[in-house]
Amino acid sequence: MFIINIVQQQRKACAFTQEELAKKIGVSRRTIISLEKGNYTPSLLLAFQLSEALDTPIDKLFQLDKEKEIQS
């Protein structure tokens, strides 16, 4: 299963740096970097925290990549 996200776009739209977003939700900047690169899938709790911090619904922040799922 592959998940795509728009965390970076939403973070920039909210004018947060990676460090500011990380502090706001209580994670490291490295976690934000990994999320934005698609190298890390957040827990449900972290997804809710990101959703709240970025004022964006979870289902808009994270979506299944159906094309990669079909190819697998």
PDB file of N, CA, C and O in Angstrom:
ATOM      1  N   MET A   1       0.846  -1.176   0.000  1.00  0.00           N
ATOM      2  CA  MET A   1       0.000   0.000   0.000  1.00  0.00           C
ATOM      3  C   MET A   1       0.894   1.243   0.000  1.00  0.00           C
ATOM      4  O   MET A   1       1.830   1.341   0.794  1.00  0.00           O
ATOM      5  N   PHE A   2       0.604   2.173  -0.880  1.00  0.00           N
ATOM      6  CA  PHE A   2       1.357   3.408  -0.979  1.00  0.00           C
ATOM      7  C   PHE A   2       0.445   4.573  -0.637  1.00  0.00           C
ATOM      8  O   PHE A   2      -0.701   4.642  -1.079  1.00  0.00           O
ATOM      9  N   ILE A   3       0.979   5.481   0.155  1.00  0.00           N
ATOM     10  CA  ILE A   3       0.207   6.652   0.561  1.00  0.00           C
ATOM     11  C   ILE A   3       0.918   7.889   0.045  1.00  0.00           C
ATOM     12  O   ILE A   3       2.124   8.051   0.229  1.00  0.00           O
ATOM     13  N   ILE A   4       0.163   8.752  -0.599  1.00  0.00           N
ATOM     14  CA  ILE A   4       0.702  10.035  -1.032  1.00  0.00           C
ATOM     15  C   ILE A   4       0.174  11.100  -0.083  1.00  0.00           C
ATOM     16  O   ILE A   4      -0.904  10.949   0.494  1.00  0.00           O
ATOM     17  N   ASN A   5       0.940  12.180   0.076  1.00  0.00           N
ATOM     18  CA  ASN A   5       0.478  13.225   0.975  1.00  0.00           C
ATOM     19  C   ASN A   5       0.809  14.601   0.427  1.00  0.00           C
ATOM     20  O   ASN A   5       1.680  14.765  -0.427  1.00  0.00           O
ATOM     21  N   ILE A   6       0.089  15.583   0.945  1.00  0.00           N
ATOM     22  CA  ILE A   6       0.325  16.968   0.558  1.00  0.00           C
ATOM     23  C   ILE A   6       0.744  17.792   1.775  1.00  0.00           C
ATOM     24  O   ILE A   6       0.440  18.981   1.864  1.00  0.00           O
ATOM     25  N   VAL A   7       1.438  17.154   2.698  1.00  0.00           N
ATOM     26  CA  VAL A   7       1.866  17.834   3.922  1.00  0.00           C
ATOM     27  C   VAL A   7       2.733  19.046   3.588  1.00  0.00           C
ATOM     28  O   VAL A   7       2.521  20.127   4.137  1.00  0.00           O
ATOM     29  N   GLN A   8       3.697  18.878   2.704  1.00  0.00           N
ATOM     30  CA  GLN A   8       4.590  19.988   2.368  1.00  0.00           C
ATOM     31  C   GLN A   8       3.816  21.169   1.770  1.00  0.00           C
ATOM     32  O   GLN A   8       4.040  22.317   2.154  1.00  0.00           O
ATOM     33  N   GLN A   9       2.919  20.891   0.846  1.00  0.00           N
ATOM     34  CA  GLN A   9       2.153  21.970   0.232  1.00  0.00           C
ATOM     35  C   GLN A   9       1.298  22.703   1.271  1.00  0.00           C
ATOM     36  O   GLN A   9       1.229  23.932   1.271  1.00  0.00           O
ATOM     37  N   GLN A  10       0.657  21.950   2.142  1.00  0.00           N
ATOM     38  CA  GLN A  10      -0.192  22.571   3.162  1.00  0.00           C
ATOM     39  C   GLN A  10       0.639  23.329   4.191  1.00  0.00           C
ATOM     40  O   GLN A  10       0.230  24.391   4.661  1.00  0.00           O
ATOM     41  N   ARG A  11       1.805  22.786   4.543  1.00  0.00           N
ATOM     42  CA  ARG A  11       2.690  23.484   5.483  1.00  0.00           C
ATOM     43  C   ARG A  11       3.106  24.829   4.911  1.00  0.00           C
ATOM     44  O   ARG A  11       3.081  25.842   5.611  1.00  0.00           O
ATOM     45  N   LYS A  12       3.485  24.840   3.646  1.00  0.00           N
ATOM     46  CA  LYS A  12       3.888  26.085   3.001  1.00  0.00           C
ATOM     47  C   LYS A  12       2.714  27.052   2.877  1.00  0.00           C
ATOM     48  O   LYS A  12       2.886  28.259   3.046  1.00  0.00           O
ATOM     49  N   ALA A  13       1.522  26.532   2.584  1.00  0.00           N
ATOM     50  CA  ALA A  13       0.329  27.382   2.480  1.00  0.00           C
ATOM     51  C   ALA A  13       0.019  28.051   3.821  1.00  0.00           C
ATOM     52  O   ALA A  13      -0.519  29.157   3.863  1.00  0.00           O
ATOM     53  N   CYS A  14       0.362  27.371   4.908  1.00  0.00           N
ATOM     54  CA  CYS A  14       0.149  27.919   6.257  1.00  0.00           C
ATOM     55  C   CYS A  14       1.332  28.761   6.720  1.00  0.00           C
ATOM     56  O   CYS A  14       1.322  29.299   7.828  1.00  0.00           O
ATOM     57  N   ALA A  15       2.346  28.875   5.877  1.00  0.00           N
ATOM     58  CA  ALA A  15       3.558  29.650   6.163  1.00  0.00           C
ATOM     59  C   ALA A  15       4.316  29.147   7.385  1.00  0.00           C
ATOM     60  O   ALA A  15       4.874  29.938   8.146  1.00  0.00           O
ATOM     61  N   PHE A  16       4.335  27.819   7.571  1.00  0.00           N
ATOM     62  CA  PHE A  16       5.120  27.207   8.641  1.00  0.00           C
ATOM     63  C   PHE A  16       6.431  26.702   8.059  1.00  0.00           C
ATOM     64  O   PHE A  16       6.474  26.213   6.931  1.00  0.00           O
ATOM     65  N   THR A  17       7.497  26.825   8.839  1.00  0.00           N
ATOM     66  CA  THR A  17       8.728  26.121   8.481  1.00  0.00           C
ATOM     67  C   THR A  17       8.568  24.688   8.968  1.00  0.00           C
ATOM     68  O   THR A  17       7.650  24.381   9.728  1.00  0.00           O
ATOM     69  N   GLN A  18       9.457  23.822   8.532  1.00  0.00           N
ATOM     70  CA  GLN A  18       9.417  22.440   9.017  1.00  0.00           C
ATOM     71  C   GLN A  18       9.598  22.412  10.530  1.00  0.00           C
ATOM     72  O   GLN A  18       8.939  21.642  11.227  1.00  0.00           O
ATOM     73  N   GLU A  19      10.487  23.248  11.028  1.00  0.00           N
ATOM     74  CA  GLU A  19      10.758  23.314  12.472  1.00  0.00           C
ATOM     75  C   GLU A  19       9.517  23.792  13.239  1.00  0.00           C
ATOM     76  O   GLU A  19       9.187  23.236  14.287  1.00  0.00           O
ATOM     77  N   GLU A  20       8.842  24.801  12.729  1.00  0.00           N
ATOM     78  CA  GLU A  20       7.644  25.318  13.404  1.00  0.00           C
ATOM     79  C   GLU A  20       6.544  24.261  13.459  1.00  0.00           C
ATOM     80  O   GLU A  20       5.903  24.082  14.495  1.00  0.00           O
ATOM     81  N   LEU A  21       6.327  23.569  12.354  1.00  0.00           N
ATOM     82  CA  LEU A  21       5.300  22.527  12.341  1.00  0.00           C
ATOM     83  C   LEU A  21       5.677  21.395  13.294  1.00  0.00           C
ATOM     84  O   LEU A  21       4.828  20.877  14.020  1.00  0.00           O
ATOM     85  N   ALA A  22       6.935  21.023  13.286  1.00  0.00           N
ATOM     86  CA  ALA A  22       7.398  19.953  14.176  1.00  0.00           C
ATOM     87  C   ALA A  22       7.144  20.314  15.640  1.00  0.00           C
ATOM     88  O   ALA A  22       6.638  19.490  16.402  1.00  0.00           O
ATOM     89  N   LYS A  23       7.485  21.521  16.030  1.00  0.00           N
ATOM     90  CA  LYS A  23       7.259  21.964  17.414  1.00  0.00           C
ATOM     91  C   LYS A  23       5.773  22.001  17.741  1.00  0.00           C
ATOM     92  O   LYS A  23       5.362  21.624  18.839  1.00  0.00           O
ATOM     93  N   LYS A  24       4.978  22.452  16.793  1.00  0.00           N
ATOM     94  CA  LYS A  24       3.534  22.576  17.008  1.00  0.00           C
ATOM     95  C   LYS A  24       2.887  21.226  17.319  1.00  0.00           C
ATOM     96  O   LYS A  24       1.942  21.160  18.105  1.00  0.00           O
ATOM     97  N   ILE A  25       3.388  20.150  16.709  1.00  0.00           N
ATOM     98  CA  ILE A  25       2.764  18.841  16.932  1.00  0.00           C
ATOM     99  C   ILE A  25       3.622  17.904  17.779  1.00  0.00           C
ATOM    100  O   ILE A  25       3.244  16.758  18.021  1.00  0.00           O
ATOM    101  N   GLY A  26       4.786  18.399  18.233  1.00  0.00           N
ATOM    102  CA  GLY A  26       5.594  17.622  19.161  1.00  0.00           C
ATOM    103  C   GLY A  26       6.413  16.497  18.561  1.00  0.00           C
ATOM    104  O   GLY A  26       6.574  15.440  19.171  1.00  0.00           O
ATOM    105  N   VAL A  27       6.932  16.728  17.361  1.00  0.00           N
ATOM    106  CA  VAL A  27       7.814  15.743  16.726  1.00  0.00           C
ATOM    107  C   VAL A  27       9.102  16.448  16.305  1.00  0.00           C
ATOM    108  O   VAL A  27       9.231  17.665  16.444  1.00  0.00           O
ATOM    109  N   SER A  28      10.039  15.678  15.797  1.00  0.00           N
ATOM    110  CA  SER A  28      11.294  16.269  15.329  1.00  0.00           C
ATOM    111  C   SER A  28      11.132  16.823  13.914  1.00  0.00           C
ATOM    112  O   SER A  28      10.224  16.439  13.178  1.00  0.00           O
ATOM    113  N   ARG A  29      12.026  17.723  13.558  1.00  0.00           N
ATOM    114  CA  ARG A  29      12.038  18.256  12.191  1.00  0.00           C
ATOM    115  C   ARG A  29      12.294  17.118  11.210  1.00  0.00           C
ATOM    116  O   ARG A  29      11.764  17.116  10.099  1.00  0.00           O
ATOM    117  N   ARG A  30      13.106  16.155  11.625  1.00  0.00           N
ATOM    118  CA  ARG A  30      13.422  14.997  10.778  1.00  0.00           C
ATOM    119  C   ARG A  30      12.152  14.212  10.429  1.00  0.00           C
ATOM    120  O   ARG A  30      12.023  13.701   9.317  1.00  0.00           O
ATOM    121  N   THR A  31      11.223  14.118  11.372  1.00  0.00           N
ATOM    122  CA  THR A  31       9.949  13.436  11.119  1.00  0.00           C
ATOM    123  C   THR A  31       9.175  14.161  10.029  1.00  0.00           C
ATOM    124  O   THR A  31       8.615  13.529   9.133  1.00  0.00           O
ATOM    125  N   ILE A  32       9.142  15.488  10.105  1.00  0.00           N
ATOM    126  CA  ILE A  32       8.436  16.281   9.081  1.00  0.00           C
ATOM    127  C   ILE A  32       9.095  16.077   7.723  1.00  0.00           C
ATOM    128  O   ILE A  32       8.407  15.907   6.717  1.00  0.00           O
ATOM    129  N   ILE A  33      10.414  16.092   7.692  1.00  0.00           N
ATOM    130  CA  ILE A  33      11.141  15.874   6.436  1.00  0.00           C
ATOM    131  C   ILE A  33      10.788  14.502   5.856  1.00  0.00           C
ATOM    132  O   ILE A  33      10.506  14.387   4.663  1.00  0.00           O
ATOM    133  N   SER A  34      10.803  13.476   6.686  1.00  0.00           N
ATOM    134  CA  SER A  34      10.488  12.115   6.228  1.00  0.00           C
ATOM    135  C   SER A  34       9.053  12.015   5.724  1.00  0.00           C
ATOM    136  O   SER A  34       8.791  11.357   4.717  1.00  0.00           O
ATOM    137  N   LEU A  35       8.128  12.663   6.418  1.00  0.00           N
ATOM    138  CA  LEU A  35       6.728  12.681   5.967  1.00  0.00           C
ATOM    139  C   LEU A  35       6.604  13.326   4.600  1.00  0.00           C
ATOM    140  O   LEU A  35       5.961  12.784   3.701  1.00  0.00           O
ATOM    141  N   GLU A  36       7.229  14.493   4.450  1.00  0.00           N
ATOM    142  CA  GLU A  36       7.115  15.231   3.194  1.00  0.00           C
ATOM    143  C   GLU A  36       7.737  14.480   2.022  1.00  0.00           C
ATOM    144  O   GLU A  36       7.274  14.605   0.888  1.00  0.00           O
ATOM    145  N   LYS A  37       8.768  13.712   2.283  1.00  0.00           N
ATOM    146  CA  LYS A  37       9.416  12.929   1.232  1.00  0.00           C
ATOM    147  C   LYS A  37       8.677  11.623   0.952  1.00  0.00           C
ATOM    148  O   LYS A  37       8.985  10.929  -0.017  1.00  0.00           O
ATOM    149  N   GLY A  38       7.703  11.286   1.798  1.00  0.00           N
ATOM    150  CA  GLY A  38       6.962  10.043   1.611  1.00  0.00           C
ATOM    151  C   GLY A  38       7.688   8.826   2.157  1.00  0.00           C
ATOM    152  O   GLY A  38       7.344   7.692   1.822  1.00  0.00           O
ATOM    153  N   ASN A  39       8.691   9.054   2.999  1.00  0.00           N
ATOM    154  CA  ASN A  39       9.464   7.958   3.569  1.00  0.00           C
ATOM    155  C   ASN A  39       8.879   7.451   4.886  1.00  0.00           C
ATOM    156  O   ASN A  39       9.354   6.456   5.434  1.00  0.00           O
ATOM    157  N   TYR A  40       7.870   8.118   5.384  1.00  0.00           N
ATOM    158  CA  TYR A  40       7.307   7.775   6.688  1.00  0.00           C
ATOM    159  C   TYR A  40       5.793   7.915   6.626  1.00  0.00           C
ATOM    160  O   TYR A  40       5.273   8.938   6.180  1.00  0.00           O
ATOM    161  N   THR A  41       5.099   6.896   7.069  1.00  0.00           N
ATOM    162  CA  THR A  41       3.640   6.943   7.162  1.00  0.00           C
ATOM    163  C   THR A  41       3.288   7.210   8.624  1.00  0.00           C
ATOM    164  O   THR A  41       3.668   6.435   9.502  1.00  0.00           O
ATOM    165  N   PRO A  42       2.574   8.285   8.888  1.00  0.00           N
ATOM    166  CA  PRO A  42       2.303   8.650  10.278  1.00  0.00           C
ATOM    167  C   PRO A  42       1.286   7.724  10.941  1.00  0.00           C
ATOM    168  O   PRO A  42       0.473   7.077  10.281  1.00  0.00           O
ATOM    169  N   SER A  43       1.364   7.686  12.261  1.00  0.00           N
ATOM    170  CA  SER A  43       0.334   6.984  13.030  1.00  0.00           C
ATOM    171  C   SER A  43      -0.967   7.770  12.886  1.00  0.00           C
ATOM    172  O   SER A  43      -0.967   8.908  12.414  1.00  0.00           O
ATOM    173  N   LEU A  44      -2.051   7.165  13.288  1.00  0.00           N
ATOM    174  CA  LEU A  44      -3.344   7.843  13.225  1.00  0.00           C
ATOM    175  C   LEU A  44      -3.331   9.100  14.092  1.00  0.00           C
ATOM    176  O   LEU A  44      -3.859  10.137  13.689  1.00  0.00           O
ATOM    177  N   LEU A  45      -2.736   9.015  15.268  1.00  0.00           N
ATOM    178  CA  LEU A  45      -2.650  10.167  16.166  1.00  0.00           C
ATOM    179  C   LEU A  45      -1.877  11.305  15.508  1.00  0.00           C
ATOM    180  O   LEU A  45      -2.315  12.455  15.549  1.00  0.00           O
ATOM    181  N   LEU A  46      -0.737  10.997  14.906  1.00  0.00           N
ATOM    182  CA  LEU A  46       0.058  12.028  14.244  1.00  0.00           C
ATOM    183  C   LEU A  46      -0.693  12.611  13.051  1.00  0.00           C
ATOM    184  O   LEU A  46      -0.608  13.814  12.804  1.00  0.00           O
ATOM    185  N   ALA A  47      -1.413  11.795  12.319  1.00  0.00           N
ATOM    186  CA  ALA A  47      -2.212  12.288  11.190  1.00  0.00           C
ATOM    187  C   ALA A  47      -3.268  13.279  11.679  1.00  0.00           C
ATOM    188  O   ALA A  47      -3.492  14.310  11.044  1.00  0.00           O
ATOM    189  N   PHE A  48      -3.917  12.970  12.805  1.00  0.00           N
ATOM    190  CA  PHE A  48      -4.895  13.900  13.371  1.00  0.00           C
ATOM    191  C   PHE A  48      -4.228  15.202  13.804  1.00  0.00           C
ATOM    192  O   PHE A  48      -4.775  16.282  13.582  1.00  0.00           O
ATOM    193  N   GLN A  49      -3.058  15.108  14.416  1.00  0.00           N
ATOM    194  CA  GLN A  49      -2.338  16.309  14.848  1.00  0.00           C
ATOM    195  C   GLN A  49      -1.947  17.176  13.652  1.00  0.00           C
ATOM    196  O   GLN A  49      -2.073  18.399  13.699  1.00  0.00           O
ATOM    197  N   LEU A  50      -1.477  16.544  12.592  1.00  0.00           N
ATOM    198  CA  LEU A  50      -1.138  17.283  11.373  1.00  0.00           C
ATOM    199  C   LEU A  50      -2.376  17.936  10.775  1.00  0.00           C
ATOM    200  O   LEU A  50      -2.338  19.091  10.349  1.00  0.00           O
ATOM    201  N   SER A  51      -3.468  17.190  10.747  1.00  0.00           N
ATOM    202  CA  SER A  51      -4.718  17.707  10.215  1.00  0.00           C
ATOM    203  C   SER A  51      -5.150  18.967  10.961  1.00  0.00           C
ATOM    204  O   SER A  51      -5.552  19.959  10.354  1.00  0.00           O
ATOM    205  N   GLU A  52      -5.060  18.907  12.262  1.00  0.00           N
ATOM    206  CA  GLU A  52      -5.455  20.056  13.078  1.00  0.00           C
ATOM    207  C   GLU A  52      -4.494  21.227  12.890  1.00  0.00           C
ATOM    208  O   GLU A  52      -4.930  22.365  12.717  1.00  0.00           O
ATOM    209  N   ALA A  53      -3.198  20.956  12.923  1.00  0.00           N
ATOM    210  CA  ALA A  53      -2.195  22.012  12.800  1.00  0.00           C
ATOM    211  C   ALA A  53      -2.259  22.710  11.444  1.00  0.00           C
ATOM    212  O   ALA A  53      -2.048  23.919  11.343  1.00  0.00           O
ATOM    213  N   LEU A  54      -2.554  21.931  10.402  1.00  0.00           N
ATOM    214  CA  LEU A  54      -2.589  22.481   9.044  1.00  0.00           C
ATOM    215  C   LEU A  54      -3.993  22.856   8.603  1.00  0.00           C
ATOM    216  O   LEU A  54      -4.199  23.303   7.475  1.00  0.00           O
ATOM    217  N   ASP A  55      -4.964  22.674   9.500  1.00  0.00           N
ATOM    218  CA  ASP A  55      -6.368  23.004   9.229  1.00  0.00           C
ATOM    219  C   ASP A  55      -6.830  22.386   7.902  1.00  0.00           C
ATOM    220  O   ASP A  55      -7.442  23.045   7.061  1.00  0.00           O
ATOM    221  N   THR A  56      -6.511  21.093   7.753  1.00  0.00           N
ATOM    222  CA  THR A  56      -6.828  20.354   6.536  1.00  0.00           C
ATOM    223  C   THR A  56      -7.338  18.970   6.924  1.00  0.00           C
ATOM    224  O   THR A  56      -6.728  18.312   7.767  1.00  0.00           O
ATOM    225  N   PRO A  57      -8.431  18.514   6.339  1.00  0.00           N
ATOM    226  CA  PRO A  57      -8.937  17.175   6.667  1.00  0.00           C
ATOM    227  C   PRO A  57      -7.897  16.088   6.369  1.00  0.00           C
ATOM    228  O   PRO A  57      -7.137  16.192   5.407  1.00  0.00           O
ATOM    229  N   ILE A  58      -7.875  15.065   7.194  1.00  0.00           N
ATOM    230  CA  ILE A  58      -6.923  13.962   7.021  1.00  0.00           C
ATOM    231  C   ILE A  58      -7.027  13.354   5.632  1.00  0.00           C
ATOM    232  O   ILE A  58      -6.009  13.059   5.005  1.00  0.00           O
ATOM    233  N   ASP A  59      -8.249  13.165   5.147  1.00  0.00           N
ATOM    234  CA  ASP A  59      -8.402  12.514   3.842  1.00  0.00           C
ATOM    235  C   ASP A  59      -7.930  13.390   2.687  1.00  0.00           C
ATOM    236  O   ASP A  59      -7.780  12.909   1.564  1.00  0.00           O
ATOM    237  N   LYS A  60      -7.694  14.671   2.956  1.00  0.00           N
ATOM    238  CA  LYS A  60      -7.085  15.521   1.931  1.00  0.00           C
ATOM    239  C   LYS A  60      -5.556  15.478   2.058  1.00  0.00           C
ATOM    240  O   LYS A  60      -4.843  15.517   1.055  1.00  0.00           O
ATOM    241  N   LEU A  61      -5.061  15.397   3.303  1.00  0.00           N
ATOM    242  CA  LEU A  61      -3.616  15.336   3.526  1.00  0.00           C
ATOM    243  C   LEU A  61      -3.010  14.030   3.025  1.00  0.00           C
ATOM    244  O   LEU A  61      -1.923  14.022   2.447  1.00  0.00           O
ATOM    245  N   PHE A  62      -3.726  12.919   3.252  1.00  0.00           N
ATOM    246  CA  PHE A  62      -3.206  11.589   2.926  1.00  0.00           C
ATOM    247  C   PHE A  62      -4.200  10.823   2.068  1.00  0.00           C
ATOM    248  O   PHE A  62      -5.386  10.752   2.389  1.00  0.00           O
ATOM    249  N   GLN A  63      -3.709  10.250   0.977  1.00  0.00           N
ATOM    250  CA  GLN A  63      -4.562   9.461   0.091  1.00  0.00           C
ATOM    251  C   GLN A  63      -3.799   8.228  -0.385  1.00  0.00           C
ATOM    252  O   GLN A  63      -2.575   8.243  -0.515  1.00  0.00           O
ATOM    253  N   LEU A  64      -4.543   7.179  -0.638  1.00  0.00           N
ATOM    254  CA  LEU A  64      -3.936   5.981  -1.218  1.00  0.00           C
ATOM    255  C   LEU A  64      -3.601   6.247  -2.673  1.00  0.00           C
ATOM    256  O   LEU A  64      -4.392   6.847  -3.401  1.00  0.00           O
ATOM    257  N   ASP A  65      -2.438   5.804  -3.092  1.00  0.00           N
ATOM    258  CA  ASP A  65      -2.041   5.924  -4.486  1.00  0.00           C
ATOM    259  C   ASP A  65      -2.558   4.687  -5.206  1.00  0.00           C
ATOM    260  O   ASP A  65      -1.900   3.647  -5.213  1.00  0.00           O
ATOM    261  N   LYS A  66      -3.711   4.797  -5.798  1.00  0.00           N
ATOM    262  CA  LYS A  66      -4.384   3.659  -6.409  1.00  0.00           C
ATOM    263  C   LYS A  66      -3.615   3.091  -7.600  1.00  0.00           C
ATOM    264  O   LYS A  66      -3.674   1.885  -7.844  1.00  0.00           O
ATOM    265  N   GLU A  67      -2.896   3.931  -8.348  1.00  0.00           N
ATOM    266  CA  GLU A  67      -2.132   3.426  -9.485  1.00  0.00           C
ATOM    267  C   GLU A  67      -1.008   2.504  -9.047  1.00  0.00           C
ATOM    268  O   GLU A  67      -0.792   1.465  -9.671  1.00  0.00           O
ATOM    269  N   LYS A  68      -0.296   2.853  -8.006  1.00  0.00           N
ATOM    270  CA  LYS A  68       0.777   1.984  -7.514  1.00  0.00           C
ATOM    271  C   LYS A  68       0.199   0.713  -6.916  1.00  0.00           C
ATOM    272  O   LYS A  68       0.810  -0.352  -7.001  1.00  0.00           O
ATOM    273  N   GLU A  69      -0.975   0.822  -6.313  1.00  0.00           N
ATOM    274  CA  GLU A  69      -1.634  -0.337  -5.721  1.00  0.00           C
ATOM    275  C   GLU A  69      -2.015  -1.336  -6.815  1.00  0.00           C
ATOM    276  O   GLU A  69      -1.874  -2.544  -6.622  1.00  0.00           O
ATOM    277  N   ILE A  70      -2.489  -0.854  -7.941  1.00  0.00           N
ATOM    278  CA  ILE A  70      -2.907  -1.725  -9.046  1.00  0.00           C
ATOM    279  C   ILE A  70      -1.688  -2.426  -9.662  1.00  0.00           C
ATOM    280  O   ILE A  70      -1.766  -3.598 -10.030  1.00  0.00           O
ATOM    281  N   GLN A  71      -0.567  -1.708  -9.774  1.00  0.00           N
ATOM    282  CA  GLN A  71       0.638  -2.250 -10.389  1.00  0.00           C
ATOM    283  C   GLN A  71       1.292  -3.318  -9.532  1.00  0.00           C
ATOM    284  O   GLN A  71       1.999  -4.175 -10.062  1.00  0.00           O
ATOM    285  N   SER A  72       1.077  -3.292  -8.228  1.00  0.00           N
ATOM    286  CA  SER A  72       1.738  -4.235  -7.317  1.00  0.00           C
ATOM    287  C   SER A  72       1.280  -5.637  -7.500  1.00  0.00           C
ATOM    288  O   SER A  72       1.751  -6.536  -6.803  1.00  0.00           O
TER     289      SER A  72
END
